[in-house]
């Protein structure tokens, strides 16, 4: 047997933190709600989410999986900006019924479930990433939310799910720089300037991706951009930055992940037999056989 180099042997298995709301919504709208359990209630969101997670487990062999749930909109964010998440529709009934089953279903797989009543799932993912890297480990964040790119580092990979693509795209600092032209830690500054329609953040009037990235590369932070705004040579941009200073700082605070005060999870492998039993109970027989094939 060929010896494994020490440098390879010491690489720790990553923690996989999952943006559960993002995946559940994505799966619900990607798969037909005609996928139902024995009680004729839809199970498409639970099935699709589980399949997405299993793909990443097979690819990365994480030391543990944590499903993160949180508030639809953090209270402090809506206090700062009334339009934050304001245009998001109510949860469909078919998804709400699966949401109620999600904790027990995911726990059957041996996956941790972490919830917060005032912060959002994004905040939990960011907190877990910091806890893991501070302990000398690696983290992978499975999400369809580009806001999470602010977490990308040498030890944190964002597994980004985009529409029409099977599986997640590993995104690190190089990919963030290629996509936005800035370092990951400047993503909240970038969002504040450019805005984020999906979250209801308007950004600075007339400032798009190109200008936002240019300003941040030149000055290094939103605060520095605003400090030097009076010297900006473009009159309209100068007026916008000067007049919107306090609002833009609030937008950055909204876009910046908050500490959810969690504990670092212990190692916990996926329980394939437990997951198979839970899948069979909801009529997901193909998934159950994939997890725990019958003896021949």
For each residue, the residues with C-beta under 8 A, 3 or more apart:
1:
2:
3:
4: 8 9
5: 8 9
6: 9 10
7: 10 11
8: 4 5 11
9: 4 5 6
10: 6 7
11: 7 8 138
12: 63 136 137 138
13: 60 61 62 63 138
14: 60 62 63 132 137 138 139 140 157
15: 62 63 64 66 128 132 137 138 139 140 265
16: 53 56 57 60 62 64 65 66 139 140 142
17: 65 66 68 124 125 128 129 139 140 141 142
18: 23 53 65 66 67 68 111 125 142 143
19: 22 23 68 121 122 125 141 142 143 144 145 148
20: 23 24 49 67 68 69 102 106 113 121
21: 24 25 69 70 72 121
22: 19 25 26 121 143 144 145 161
23: 18 19 20 26 27 48 49 52 53 142 143 144 161
24: 20 21 27 28 45 46 49 95 98 99 102
25: 21 22 28 29 45 95
26: 22 23 29 30 48 49 52 144 161
27: 23 24 30 31 44 45 46 47 48 49 51 52
28: 24 25 31 33 42 44 45 48 92 94 95 98
29: 25 26
30: 26 27 48
31: 27 28 35 44 45 47 48
32: 35 44
33: 28 36 42 44 94
34: 42 44
35: 31 32 42 43 44 47
36: 33 39 40 41 42 43 283
37: 40 41 42 43 281 282 283 284
38: 282 283
39: 36
40: 36 37
41: 36 37 94 97 98
42: 28 33 34 35 36 37 45 94 95 97 98
43: 35 36 37 46 47 98 282 283 284
44: 27 28 31 32 33 34 35 47 48 94 98
45: 24 25 27 28 31 42 48 49 94 95 98 99
46: 24 27 43 49 50 98 101 102 105 282 284
47: 27 31 35 43 44 50 51 284 287
48: 23 26 27 28 30 31 44 45 51 52
49: 20 23 24 26 27 45 46 52 53
50: 46 47 53 54 105 106 109 275 279 284 287
51: 27 47 48 54 55 287
52: 23 26 27 48 49 55 56 142 161 167 168
53: 16 18 23 49 50 56 57 65 111 142
54: 50 51 57 58 290
55: 51 52 58 59 167 168
56: 16 52 53 59 60 62 140 142 159 167 168
57: 16 53 54 60 61 62 65 270
58: 54 55 61
59: 55 56
60: 13 14 16 56 57 140
61: 13 57 58
62: 13 14 15 16 56 57 65 140
63: 12 13 14 15 137 267 268 269
64: 15 16 111 112 265 266 267 268 269
65: 16 17 18 53 57 62 109 110 111 112 268 270
66: 15 16 17 18 111 112 113 114 124 128 265
67: 18 20 102 106 111 112 113 114
68: 17 18 19 20 114 115 121 124 125 128
69: 20 21 102 113 114 115 116 121 124
70: 21 74 115 116 117 119 120 121 122 123 124 260
71: 74 75 116 117 118 119 120
72: 21 85 88 120
73: 77 78 84 85 120
74: 70 71 77 78 118 119 120 123 258
75: 71 78 79 118
76: 79 80 258
77: 73 74 80 81 84 85 254
78: 73 74 75 81 82 84 85
79: 75 76
80: 76 77 84 250 253 254
81: 77 78 84 200 201 250 251 254
82: 78 86
83: 86 87 200 201 202
84: 73 77 78 80 81 199 200 201 254
85: 72 73 77 78 88 199 200
86: 82 83 200
87: 83 200
88: 72 85
89:
90:
91: 95 96 99
92: 28 95 96
93: 96 97
94: 28 33 41 42 44 45 97 98
95: 24 25 28 42 45 91 92 98 99
96: 91 92 93 99 100
97: 41 42 93 94 100 101
98: 24 28 41 42 43 44 45 46 94 95 101 102
99: 24 45 91 95 96 102
100: 96 97
101: 46 97 98 104 105 282
102: 20 24 46 67 69 98 99 105 106 113
103: 106 107 113 115
104: 101 107 108 278
105: 46 50 101 102 108 109 278 282
106: 20 50 67 102 103 109 111 113
107: 103 104 110 111 112 113
108: 104 105 271 274 275 277 278
109: 50 65 105 106 270 271 272 274 275 278
110: 65 107 268 269 270 271 274 275
111: 18 53 64 65 66 67 106 107 268 270
112: 64 65 66 67 107 265 268
113: 20 66 67 69 102 103 106 107
114: 66 67 68 69 124 128 260 262
115: 68 69 70 103
116: 69 70 71 119 120 121 123 124 260
117: 70 71
118: 71 74 75
119: 70 71 74 116 123 124 258 260
120: 70 71 72 73 74 116 123 124
121: 19 20 21 22 68 69 70 116 124 125
122: 19 70 125 126 143 145 147 148 257
123: 70 74 116 119 120 126 127 257 258 259 260
124: 17 66 68 69 70 114 116 119 120 121 127 128 260 262
125: 17 18 19 68 121 122 128 129 141 143 148 151 257
126: 122 123 129 130 148 150 151 257 258 260
127: 123 124 130 131 257 259 260 261 262
128: 15 17 66 68 114 124 125 131 132 139 262 264 265
129: 17 125 126 132 133 139 141 151 156
130: 126 127 133 134 259
131: 127 128 134 135 262 263 264
132: 14 15 128 129 135 137 138 139 155 156 264
133: 129 130 136 137 138 139 153 155 156
134: 130 131
135: 131 132 264
136: 12 133
137: 12 14 15 63 132 133 155
138: 11 12 13 14 15 132 133 155 156 157
139: 14 15 16 17 128 129 132 133 151 155 156 157
140: 14 15 16 17 56 60 62 156 157 158 159
141: 17 19 125 129 148 151 156 157 158 159
142: 16 17 18 19 23 52 53 56 159 161 168
143: 18 19 22 23 122 125 148 158 159 160 161
144: 19 22 23 26 160 161 162
145: 19 22 122 148
146: 149 160
147: 122 150 187 191 196 199 255 257
148: 19 122 125 126 141 143 145 151 158 160
149: 146 152 158 160 171 176 179 180 184 187
150: 126 147 184 185 187 188 255 256 257
151: 125 126 129 139 141 148 156 158 184 257
152: 149 156 157 158 171 172 173 175 176 184
153: 133 156 172 173 184
154: 172 173
155: 132 133 137 138 139
156: 129 132 133 138 139 140 141 151 152 153 172
157: 14 138 139 140 141 152 170 171 172
158: 140 141 143 148 149 151 152 170 171 172
159: 56 140 141 142 143 168 169 170 171
160: 143 144 146 148 149 168 169 170 171
161: 22 23 26 52 142 143 144 165 167 168 169
162: 144 165 169
163:
164:
165: 161 162 169
166:
167: 52 55 56 161
168: 52 55 56 142 159 160 161
169: 159 160 161 162 165 175
170: 157 158 159 160 175
171: 149 152 157 158 159 160 175 176
172: 152 153 154 156 157 158 175 176
173: 152 153 154 176 177 183 184
174: 177 178
175: 152 169 170 171 172 178 179
176: 149 152 171 172 173 179 180 182 183 184 187
177: 173 174 180 181 182 183
178: 174 175
179: 149 175 176
180: 149 176 177 187 190 209 213
181: 177 209 213 214 217
182: 176 177 186 187 189 190 213 216 217
183: 173 176 177 186
184: 149 150 151 152 153 173 176 187
185: 150
186: 182 183 189 190 216 221
187: 147 149 150 176 180 182 184 190 191 255
188: 150 191 192 222 252 255 256
189: 182 186 192 193 216 221 222 225 252
190: 180 182 186 187 193 194 209 212 213 216
191: 147 187 188 194 195 196 201 203 251 252 255
192: 188 189 201 203 204 222 248 249 251 252 254 255
193: 189 190 203 204 207 211 212 215 216 222 225 248
194: 190 191 203 204 207 208 209 212
195: 191 201 202 203 204 207 251
196: 147 191 199 200 201 203 255
197: 200 201
198:
199: 84 85 147 196 254 255
200: 81 83 84 85 86 87 196 197
201: 81 83 84 191 192 195 196 197 251 254 255
202: 83 195 205 251
203: 191 192 193 194 195 196 207 212 248 251
204: 192 193 194 195 207 212 240 241 244 248
205: 202 240 244
206: 211 236 237 240
207: 193 194 195 203 204 211 212 215 237 240
208: 194 211 212
209: 180 181 190 194 212 213
210: 213 214
211: 193 206 207 208 214 215 237
212: 190 193 194 203 204 207 208 209 215 216
213: 180 181 182 190 209 210 216 217
214: 181 210 211 217 218
215: 193 207 211 212 218 219 225
216: 182 186 189 190 193 212 213 219 220 221 222 225
217: 181 182 213 214 220
218: 214 215 225
219: 215 216 224 225 227 228
220: 216 217 224
221: 186 189 216 224 225
222: 188 189 192 193 216 225 226 248 249 252
223: 226 227 249
224: 219 220 221 227 228
225: 189 193 215 216 218 219 221 222 228 229 241
226: 222 223 229 241 245 248 249
227: 219 223 224
228: 219 224 225 231 232
229: 225 226 232 238 241 242 245
230: 238 242
231: 228
232: 228 229 237 238 241
233: 238
234: 237 238
235: 238 239
236: 206 239 240
237: 206 207 211 232 234 240 241
238: 229 230 232 233 234 235 241 242
239: 235 236 242 243
240: 204 205 206 207 236 237 243 244
241: 204 225 226 229 232 237 238 244 245 248
242: 229 230 238 239 245
243: 239 240
244: 204 205 240 241 247 248
245: 226 229 241 242 248 249
246: 249 250
247: 244 250 251
248: 192 193 203 204 222 226 241 244 245 251 252
249: 192 222 223 226 245 246 252 253
250: 80 81 246 247 253 254
251: 81 191 192 195 201 202 203 247 248 254 255
252: 188 189 191 192 222 248 249 255 256
253: 80 249 250 256
254: 77 80 81 84 192 199 201 250 251
255: 147 150 187 188 191 192 196 199 201 251 252
256: 150 188 252 253
257: 122 123 125 126 127 147 150 151
258: 74 76 119 123 126
259: 123 127 130
260: 70 114 116 119 123 124 126 127
261: 127
262: 114 124 127 128 131
263: 131
264: 128 131 132 135
265: 15 64 66 112 128 268
266: 64
267: 63 64
268: 63 64 65 110 111 112 265
269: 63 64 110
270: 57 65 109 110 111 275
271: 108 109 110 274 275
272: 109 275 276 291 292
273: 276 277 291 292
274: 108 109 110 271 277 278
275: 50 108 109 110 270 271 272 278 279 291 292
276: 272 273 279 280 287 288 289 291 292
277: 108 273 274 280 281 288 292
278: 104 105 108 109 274 275 281 282
279: 50 275 276 282 284 285 287 288 291
280: 276 277 283 284 285 288
281: 37 277 278
282: 37 38 43 46 101 105 278 279
283: 36 37 38 43 280
284: 37 43 46 47 50 279 280 287 288
285: 279 280 288 289
286: 289 290
287: 47 50 51 276 279 284 290 291
288: 276 277 279 280 284 285 291 292
289: 276 285 286 292 293 294
290: 54 286 287 293
291: 272 273 275 276 279 287 288
292: 272 273 275 276 277 288 289
293: 289 290
294: 289
295:
296:
